[in-house]
Amino acid sequence: MDLEWERENPRDNVIAGTVGAFLGSLIGVACIVIFSKLGYVSAVSGVVMAVCAIRGYALLGGKLTRRGAVISGLFILVMTYIATKLCFALAVMEAATEKVSFFMIYQSIGLFLEDSELRRIFLGELALQYLFTLLGSVPTLLSSLRKPVKRPEGPAEPDELPPIQGEFYALRKDWMRPLRLSVFVPLLVIMAISVGGFIATAFIQETRWMTAIVLGGFISGVFLLCWSIPTLRLCNAFHILFVRAGGKLWRVDLQHFCSVQNWWSQSSSKQAAWTCFYESEDGKRKKLRISKGYPDFCPVSGMERSQGPAPARWIFVPLSFLVTAAIIAGFLALDMSIYIGPTWNRPQTSDSTPEANTQPEVKSIPARVPEQITEYEMSEVWFRVDSGFKYSRRTFLDGDTGTLYRACVQYGVDASDAWDTLSQHISEYRISPLYDRFDAVCLDQEPLAPLNETSRYNIVSVYLTDGQVFHTAAVLSDDGTLFTMEAEQDASDRSEDVLANLMFTLESVRFDGPVVTEENYQSRIHVSEVRDCSYMAAAYLKTDLFGHDAFVDVYVPYSDSPIYSSDGRAIRTEAHGLRVYATIVSGENAKAVVDARQQELAAAGQVYEDGVDDEMYREDLDAACKLTVYEENGQKRQAVLYADSKWEGYYLLREITGLPELVDEEYPAALKELEGIIGLTMPVLEELGGS
């Protein structure tokens, strides 16, 4: 028979090509990182990035089109930037004097780039990498997109091109679809894992898991792509024909022709390809894999011919998950050894296997008992402090050591939340150039050590090279109440005295508050007997100001039916003609918080009387109050907006309103009790009780 050649121009597969460009760019990233570890930026790494991304698209997409070139170019730009950031993070980790988590450094690169010299180095390396990828991508794109030269058409002369007689076997695309799908699906899953993990790291504060997933997908994607390349080449070998003519089996492609004979095969019928051997014209033994996508064809006489699609190789699916899981677990295990977290993972020898009930190792810190002691109550927690310390609104100043102590109480926390509080200064200063070291009373598998029968404790200290020291002491009750005292000192030579003071305070802590949980906090409002109250009650608000979900107390008039809003972050109660709305908000200062609340009330349609502008701000206390007069349902309302600093950057805001129509004989006593708790006199509200 005569054979007439017809050139096909198939369309590219965009989805498959995108996966190929992504996985190819992963190889380029690996090359850039490896060359960077060798100490220099290489033009080869940039060329590899460009070539692998472009060829990856062509390999999986079937061909490289203009849109394929654009997609490949986008991957080249983004992945080159990511690779440069990886190299920069590795360089910072190697230069660090202490062991630092790579994941933490990578997430903090923006902080390093605030330094002009480091920013200049980073941008210089990035510019070189982009230059080298440009050198590799332009020639590759031009050669891939160049149109083939058309040969002149017309009948061939019989003497020059005699007609070819024989049986022709062409690869069928649909027969290769199951095999192609079994390779493509795992690669697509790996791409989704990597891209999804990369996006998630931008929204999750704790990124160790997500970063490990990204790196696991990165490496396993490269591995699987390299392993599946031979199979992908079989699936896309549409330019290969097999011809039986003249007693020989011809293997024909678009550029080369070769005749081979003496074929024999060792493949079983269940495989997707024949593994064949043959002797070339020069007598050499060669090996060749032929896909089973050629209908009614077999390379060796007597073997079973191809009668249907090539069988899928679904081994790629479990293999992809196994490889990814193993790599992710490896990265997490490696990072655990240098990451400071609730579990310390201290190395142990075979001779020191821990017993089930072994007590944690605790450093001995003797408590310093002051000559004079004062007991304080805060959020229904009692503790003792040296009477010589100057007290002011949750803070204590030790004039002898120049140390400022700050106390705080949280409800509804566990050991992990307690460690978040204890390690806050480690997280804050770990990557700072001023960071020197940290120490803790308990450095064992458990972050907290037993203090007594009902509580556990720890003290963590962070030392800076400029002499500053930040101590965080915490004691956690079995009921989930956490008392914390922070100590900030300018000179480290008196650290032992500060630790002794903290130890004394921790040993004196006594918890008198209720058990507060997510399920019961709205029903835990109660008149505070600890403060000897008759009208004011301790209520609990949900907050995340400590970096985790917890509850803090706020004093409001007692009511059997408190009204919670903002998902439990605000409360309003009414009693004896006194209404109090309380919430915790962030702000620049107390005055800004009060002004913002007034604007919210105005936006709600409450009209203020002209000439009422009574406002006070104490910068030393960071407290502000403001008088507001408005009408509500035809009734005149006088309200005091009051905000004071409770935690750094967070304020307790109260809106205290008198309700003349509900004022009773107990109103003056209730108002006086509230004024005593918040430390504010409100004459405009006192007048309501005398009318």
HELIX and SHEET records of a PDB file:
HELIX    1   1 VAL A   14  LYS A   37  1                                  24    
HELIX    2   2 ALA A   43  GLY A   61  1                                  19    
HELIX    3   3 ARG A   66  ALA A   95  1                                  30    
HELIX    4   4 PHE A  102  GLN A  107  1                                   6    
HELIX    5   5 ILE A  109  PHE A  112  1                                   4    
HELIX    6   6 SER A  116  LEU A  145  1                                  30    
HELIX    7   7 ASP A  174  MET A  176  5                                   3    
HELIX    8   8 ARG A  177  ALA A  200  1                                  24    
HELIX    9   9 ARG A  208  CYS A  235  1                                  28    
HELIX   10  10 PHE A  316  MET A  336  1                                  21    
HELIX   11  11 ALA A  415  LEU A  422  1                                   8    
HELIX   12  12 GLN A  424  TYR A  429  1                                   6    
HELIX   13  13 SER A  492  ARG A  494  5                                   3    
HELIX   14  14 SER A  495  GLU A  507  1                                  13    
HELIX   15  15 TYR A  521  SER A  523  5                                   3    
HELIX   16  16 ALA A  590  ALA A  603  1                                  14    
HELIX   17  17 PRO A  660  LEU A  662  5                                   3    
HELIX   18  18 TYR A  667  ILE A  678  1                                  12    
HELIX   19  19 PRO A  683  GLY A  690  1                                   8    
SHEET    1   A 6 GLU A 167  ALA A 170  0                                        
SHEET    2   A 6 LEU A 241  ALA A 245 -1                                        
SHEET    3   A 6 LYS A 248  VAL A 252 -1                                        
SHEET    4   A 6 PHE A 257  SER A 265 -1                                        
SHEET    5   A 6 ALA A 273  GLU A 279 -1                                        
SHEET    6   A 6 ARG A 285  SER A 291 -1                                        
SHEET    1   B 3 ILE A 373  MET A 378  0                                        
SHEET    2   B 3 VAL A 381  ASP A 386 -1                                        
SHEET    3   B 3 ARG A 510  PHE A 511 -1                                        
SHEET    1   C 7 LYS A 390  SER A 392  0                                        
SHEET    2   C 7 THR A 395  ASP A 398 -1                                        
SHEET    3   C 7 THR A 403  GLN A 410 -1                                        
SHEET    4   C 7 LEU A 482  GLN A 489 -1                                        
SHEET    5   C 7 VAL A 469  SER A 477 -1                                        
SHEET    6   C 7 SER A 455  LEU A 464 -1                                        
SHEET    7   C 7 TYR A 435  ALA A 440 -1                                        
SHEET    1   D 7 LYS A 390  SER A 392  0                                        
SHEET    2   D 7 THR A 395  ASP A 398 -1                                        
SHEET    3   D 7 THR A 403  GLN A 410 -1                                        
SHEET    4   D 7 LEU A 482  GLN A 489 -1                                        
SHEET    5   D 7 VAL A 469  SER A 477 -1                                        
SHEET    6   D 7 SER A 455  LEU A 464 -1                                        
SHEET    7   D 7 ALA A 449  ASN A 452 -1                                        
SHEET    1   E 3 HIS A 526  VAL A 527  0                                        
SHEET    2   E 3 MET A 536  THR A 543 -1                                        
SHEET    3   E 3 ALA A 550  PRO A 557 -1                                        
SHEET    1   F 7 ILE A 563  SER A 565  0                                        
SHEET    2   F 7 ALA A 570  ALA A 575 -1                                        
SHEET    3   F 7 LEU A 578  SER A 586 -1                                        
SHEET    4   F 7 TYR A 650  GLY A 658 -1                                        
SHEET    5   F 7 GLN A 635  TRP A 647 -1                                        
SHEET    6   F 7 ALA A 623  GLU A 632 -1                                        
SHEET    7   F 7 GLU A 615  ARG A 618 -1                                        
END                                                                             
